Amino acid sequence: MIYPVESIIYSSYPMKYIKFIVAPLIICSVCLSSVNAADLAREKRMADEIVDVILDGDAVFLEADNHQFLSIYTEAEESKGVVIILHGRGFHPDWQDTVNPLRVGLTEFGWNTLSVQLPVLEKQAEYYDYVPLFPEALPRIDAAIKFAREQGNEKVVLVAHSCGVHMAMAWIDAWDANGEQKIDAYVGLGMGATDYQQLMEKPFPFEKLTIPILDVYGEHDYPVVLRKAPERLQSIEAAGNKKSSQSVVKGADHYYENKGEELTQVVNRWLQTL
């Protein structure tokens, strides 16, 4: 079923994450769509499959909303700070494309990394299915940042891919006046990806980000990501940070398959400018 984004009602979450959107649509179908909750059984299966085969880094189980979720913390020999990595839709903190290359590769350039398990649904779930799930990601991001700070990391960079971008932006949109103090820079990979004929719930809140922003996308990314690139750049530049930038990974698709090293190089080069 395709759920109209105007009709989605977030509820049963902490007050600071609640958003009410009212539209003259059939309330019963709204309620059915909004009861979507994370597939914790699938999340546990994924954690069980990867926790014992992690080659680089340590499994760390963080807690948010009385739920423990897997994260992987990997330390550099001499640290400049930490990069917190949010995976794409339905994946996990050690996903072989995009995530693993970044979480391991960036340590070679002096960055600790913390790769975080986000809420997931069944494999067939689409963007509109995930929209009601966004609030469940927010306390996980907060917990990840808290852990990262407790490890002595003074600089925190948030890197999000695909659906992770939508969850990160929902977290940014929920900021209070002091929200921006939580992170020092933001990197979005494949920003704006949705499914066919499914529009984004709302524009990205770039105006809340005066910190440096890097917009990265693949040369062969999804059409919507490519088409919206000029618009994103304009919004990012309007936010006003002169260190913000946009980069293309040559030859890469949306998932950076077989282009993990090139992606890591692009992100690292920008981090060195901060």
C-alpha positions as a printed NumPy array, in Angstrom:
array([[  0.   ,   0.   ,   0.   ],
       [  1.219,   3.537,  -0.745],
       [  0.54 ,   5.828,   2.192],
       [ -0.041,   9.537,   1.494],
       [  2.69 ,  11.399,   3.318],
       [  0.336,  14.199,   4.327],
       [ -1.679,  11.751,   6.406],
       [  1.044,  10.234,   8.518],
       [  0.659,  10.918,  12.229],
       [  3.557,  10.303,  14.584],
       [  2.474,   9.341,  18.072],
       [  3.493,   7.321,  21.127],
       [  6.997,   8.821,  21.099],
       [  8.767,  11.191,  23.506],
       [  7.231,  14.665,  23.294],
       [ 10.258,  16.301,  21.703],
       [  9.913,  13.944,  18.709],
       [  6.174,  14.22 ,  18.152],
       [  4.945,  15.78 ,  14.91 ],
       [  1.289,  16.059,  14.049],
       [  0.307,  16.524,  10.415],
       [ -3.382,  16.878,   9.721],
       [ -5.009,  16.277,   6.332],
       [ -8.57 ,  15.538,   5.172],
       [ -7.904,  11.873,   4.478],
       [ -9.401,   8.613,   5.665],
       [ -8.302,   8.263,   9.274],
       [ -8.566,   4.471,   9.41 ],
       [ -5.958,   3.979,   6.698],
       [ -3.758,   6.515,   8.478],
       [ -3.904,   4.551,  11.698],
       [ -3.054,   1.331,   9.936],
       [  0.031,   2.87 ,   8.344],
       [  1.212,   4.62 ,  11.505],
       [  1.294,   1.455,  13.618],
       [  4.339,   0.275,  11.676],
       [  7.058,  -0.475,  14.162],
       [ 10.605,  -1.663,  13.726],
       [ 11.048,  -5.346,  12.966],
       [ 13.042,  -6.169,  16.094],
       [ 13.146,  -9.878,  15.263],
       [ 14.838,  -9.163,  11.927],
       [ 17.174,  -6.701,  13.614],
       [ 18.175,  -9.368,  16.138],
       [ 18.77 , -11.922,  13.397],
       [ 21.087,  -9.524,  11.601],
       [ 22.964,  -8.746,  14.817],
       [ 23.363, -12.454,  15.605],
       [ 24.746, -13.071,  12.12 ],
       [ 27.406, -10.374,  12.169],
       [ 28.466,  -9.851,  15.79 ],
       [ 30.782, -12.883,  15.851],
       [ 32.326, -12.21 ,  12.446],
       [ 33.321,  -8.581,  12.895],
       [ 36.943,  -8.394,  11.781],
       [ 37.641,  -4.759,  12.628],
       [ 36.226,  -2.972,  15.646],
       [ 34.191,  -4.01 ,  18.65 ],
       [ 30.489,  -4.732,  18.956],
       [ 28.82 ,  -2.308,  21.365],
       [ 25.183,  -2.619,  22.391],
       [ 23.723,   0.805,  23.088],
       [ 20.285,   1.448,  24.548],
       [ 17.438,   3.699,  23.468],
       [ 13.786,   3.514,  24.522],
       [ 14.506,   0.382,  26.573],
       [ 15.866,  -1.404,  23.518],
       [ 19.461,  -2.509,  23.027],
       [ 20.792,  -2.1  ,  19.491],
       [ 24.057,  -3.107,  17.892],
       [ 26.77 ,  -0.602,  17.051],
       [ 30.372,  -1.188,  16.007],
       [ 33.104,   1.035,  17.429],
       [ 36.415,   1.045,  15.595],
       [ 39.368,   3.07 ,  16.849],
       [ 42.157,   4.769,  14.932],
       [ 45.728,   4.745,  16.246],
       [ 45.686,   8.533,  16.658],
       [ 42.214,  10.003,  16.632],
       [ 40.984,  13.311,  15.231],
       [ 37.46 ,  12.589,  16.413],
       [ 34.665,  10.181,  15.58 ],
       [ 32.539,   9.558,  12.505],
       [ 29.108,   8.139,  13.321],
       [ 27.752,   6.126,  10.369],
       [ 24.06 ,   5.554,   9.653],
       [ 23.356,   2.819,   7.094],
       [ 20.769,   2.741,   4.316],
       [ 17.332,   1.147,   4.32 ],
       [ 17.122,  -2.341,   5.753],
       [ 20.849,  -2.856,   6.19 ],
       [ 23.143,  -3.137,   9.222],
       [ 26.277,  -1.56 ,  10.803],
       [ 28.708,  -3.807,   8.896],
       [ 27.02 ,  -3.785,   5.488],
       [ 29.669,  -4.656,   2.894],
       [ 28.868,  -1.764,   0.549],
       [ 29.149,   1.845,   1.73 ],
       [ 29.231,   1.123,   5.479],
       [ 32.121,  -1.302,   6.015],
       [ 34.484,   0.57 ,   3.679],
       [ 33.8  ,   3.81 ,   5.556],
       [ 33.861,   2.481,   9.095],
       [ 37.154,   0.647,   8.51 ],
       [ 38.758,   2.914,   5.922],
       [ 38.329,   6.171,   7.816],
       [ 40.279,   4.784,  10.786],
       [ 43.331,   4.675,   8.524],
       [ 43.037,   8.456,   8.205],
       [ 42.788,   9.09 ,  11.929],
       [ 39.054,   8.916,  12.601],
       [ 37.373,   6.637,  15.097],
       [ 34.108,   5.293,  13.692],
       [ 30.841,   4.241,  15.289],
       [ 28.476,   2.421,  12.941],
       [ 24.911,   2.304,  14.246],
       [ 22.012,  -0.095,  13.711],
       [ 18.93 ,   1.855,  12.658],
       [ 15.353,   0.532,  12.819],
       [ 14.485,  -1.875,  10.002],
       [ 11.373,  -3.36 ,   8.423],
       [ 10.885,  -6.397,   6.194],
       [ 12.998,  -6.503,   3.03 ],
       [ 10.146,  -5.431,   0.742],
       [  9.368,  -2.244,   2.704],
       [  9.526,   1.034,   0.768],
       [ 10.133,   4.664,   1.654],
       [  6.54 ,   5.381,   2.674],
       [  6.599,   2.325,   4.946],
       [  9.659,   3.72 ,   6.693],
       [  8.398,   7.272,   7.26 ],
       [  6.435,   6.354,  10.43 ],
       [  9.626,   4.679,  11.682],
       [ 11.779,   7.813,  11.589],
       [ 11.035,   8.84 ,  15.213],
       [ 12.38 ,   5.48 ,  16.42 ],
       [ 15.79 ,   6.385,  14.991],
       [ 16.112,   9.663,  16.876],
       [ 16.92 ,   8.324,  20.36 ],
       [ 19.343,   5.849,  18.78 ],
       [ 21.272,   8.726,  17.21 ],
       [ 21.284,  10.543,  20.544],
       [ 22.569,   7.412,  22.289],
       [ 25.325,   7.   ,  19.701],
       [ 26.504,  10.578,  20.153],
       [ 26.443,  10.22 ,  23.926],
       [ 28.576,   7.07 ,  23.708],
       [ 30.976,   8.718,  21.27 ],
       [ 31.466,  11.688,  23.579],
       [ 32.02 ,   9.386,  26.551],
       [ 34.934,   7.817,  24.676],
       [ 36.668,  11.193,  24.668],
       [ 35.883,  12.202,  21.078],
       [ 35.806,  15.98 ,  20.911],
       [ 34.742,  16.167,  17.258],
       [ 31.674,  14.282,  16.061],
       [ 30.841,  13.941,  12.371],
       [ 27.558,  12.342,  11.321],
       [ 27.615,  10.385,   8.041],
       [ 24.286,   9.028,   6.744],
       [ 23.408,   7.059,   3.619],
       [ 20.105,   6.887,   1.738],
       [ 17.267,   6.154,   4.2  ],
       [ 19.743,   6.894,   6.976],
       [ 19.772,  10.432,   5.568],
       [ 16.014,  10.711,   6.053],
       [ 16.353,   9.507,   9.642],
       [ 19.26 ,  11.858,  10.316],
       [ 17.31 ,  14.773,   8.879],
       [ 14.285,  13.899,  11.028],
       [ 16.647,  14.026,  14.007],
       [ 18.005,  17.415,  12.906],
       [ 14.486,  18.712,  12.324],
       [ 13.63 ,  17.834,  15.924],
       [ 16.485,  19.925,  17.339],
       [ 15.831,  22.553,  19.944],
       [ 17.828,  25.797,  20.032],
       [ 20.98 ,  23.978,  21.178],
       [ 20.67 ,  21.045,  18.809],
       [ 23.503,  21.955,  16.498],
       [ 26.001,  21.647,  19.329],
       [ 25.562,  17.868,  19.153],
       [ 27.634,  17.392,  15.988],
       [ 30.465,  19.265,  14.277],
       [ 29.833,  18.31 ,  10.641],
       [ 27.38 ,  16.356,   8.525],
       [ 27.873,  14.147,   5.445],
       [ 24.902,  12.925,   3.399],
       [ 25.354,  10.093,   0.883],
       [ 22.724,   9.592,  -1.81 ],
       [ 20.485,  12.224,  -0.258],
       [ 16.847,  12.335,  -1.258],
       [ 16.459,   8.723,  -2.405],
       [ 12.868,   7.471,  -2.292],
       [ 10.829,   4.941,  -4.271],
       [  8.968,   5.343,  -7.552],
       [  6.247,   8.023,  -7.312],
       [  6.908,   8.441,  -3.575],
       [  7.677,  12.019,  -2.613],
       [  9.784,  13.06 ,   0.346],
       [  7.745,  13.758,   3.454],
       [  9.197,  17.27 ,   3.667],
       [ 12.262,  19.17 ,   2.431],
       [ 15.548,  18.581,   4.224],
       [ 16.053,  21.169,   7.005],
       [ 19.414,  22.426,   5.744],
       [ 18.568,  25.835,   7.167],
       [ 19.16 ,  24.428,  10.66 ],
       [ 22.719,  23.459,   9.743],
       [ 25.334,  26.177,   9.948],
       [ 27.954,  23.471,  10.457],
       [ 29.858,  22.176,   7.388],
       [ 27.813,  19.885,   5.11 ],
       [ 29.097,  17.497,   2.456],
       [ 26.633,  16.208,  -0.14 ],
       [ 27.985,  13.065,  -1.852],
       [ 26.313,  11.077,  -4.624],
       [ 27.333,   8.499,  -7.175],
       [ 27.828,   9.306, -10.834],
       [ 25.182,   6.658, -11.588],
       [ 22.997,   7.318,  -8.549],
       [ 19.205,   7.113,  -8.576],
       [ 17.597,   9.621, -10.998],
       [ 15.885,  11.544,  -8.185],
       [ 19.205,  11.986,  -6.368],
       [ 20.904,  13.227,  -9.543],
       [ 18.018,  15.467, -10.565],
       [ 17.822,  17.179,  -7.185],
       [ 21.59 ,  17.728,  -6.82 ],
       [ 21.556,  21.388,  -7.96 ],
       [ 18.642,  22.137,  -5.632],
       [ 20.43 ,  20.515,  -2.684],
       [ 23.603,  22.456,  -3.399],
       [ 21.68 ,  25.705,  -3.508],
       [ 20.058,  24.933,  -0.132],
       [ 23.369,  23.901,   1.4  ],
       [ 25.078,  27.067,   0.19 ],
       [ 22.188,  29.14 ,   1.536],
       [ 22.892,  27.664,   4.986],
       [ 26.046,  29.743,   4.872],
       [ 29.018,  27.591,   5.828],
       [ 31.899,  28.179,   3.423],
       [ 33.334,  24.715,   4.064],
       [ 30.193,  22.998,   2.802],
       [ 30.579,  21.199,  -0.505],
       [ 29.144,  18.702,  -2.959],
       [ 31.078,  15.786,  -4.47 ],
       [ 30.46 ,  13.041,  -7.023],
       [ 32.012,   9.574,  -6.776],
       [ 32.94 ,   8.673, -10.339],
       [ 31.553,   5.379, -11.611],
       [ 29.532,   4.75 ,  -8.448],
       [ 25.901,   3.716,  -8.141],
       [ 23.638,   4.552,  -5.199],
       [ 25.19 ,   1.811,  -3.064],
       [ 28.829,   2.504,  -3.998],
       [ 29.204,  -1.148,  -4.954],
       [ 32.895,  -1.844,  -5.583],
       [ 33.539,   1.872,  -5.009],
       [ 33.985,   1.84 ,  -1.24 ],
       [ 37.598,   2.94 ,  -1.398],
       [ 36.779,   5.84 ,  -3.712],
       [ 33.916,   6.886,  -1.436],
       [ 36.194,   6.795,   1.589],
       [ 38.754,   8.945,  -0.216],
       [ 36.117,  11.556,  -1.11 ],
       [ 34.834,  11.751,   2.467],
       [ 38.342,  11.811,   3.947],
       [ 39.554,  14.604,   1.649],
       [ 36.663,  16.765,   2.794],
       [ 37.174,  15.911,   6.465],
       [ 40.764,  17.096,   6.171],
       [ 39.485,  20.576,   5.272],
       [ 37.565,  20.971,   8.523]])
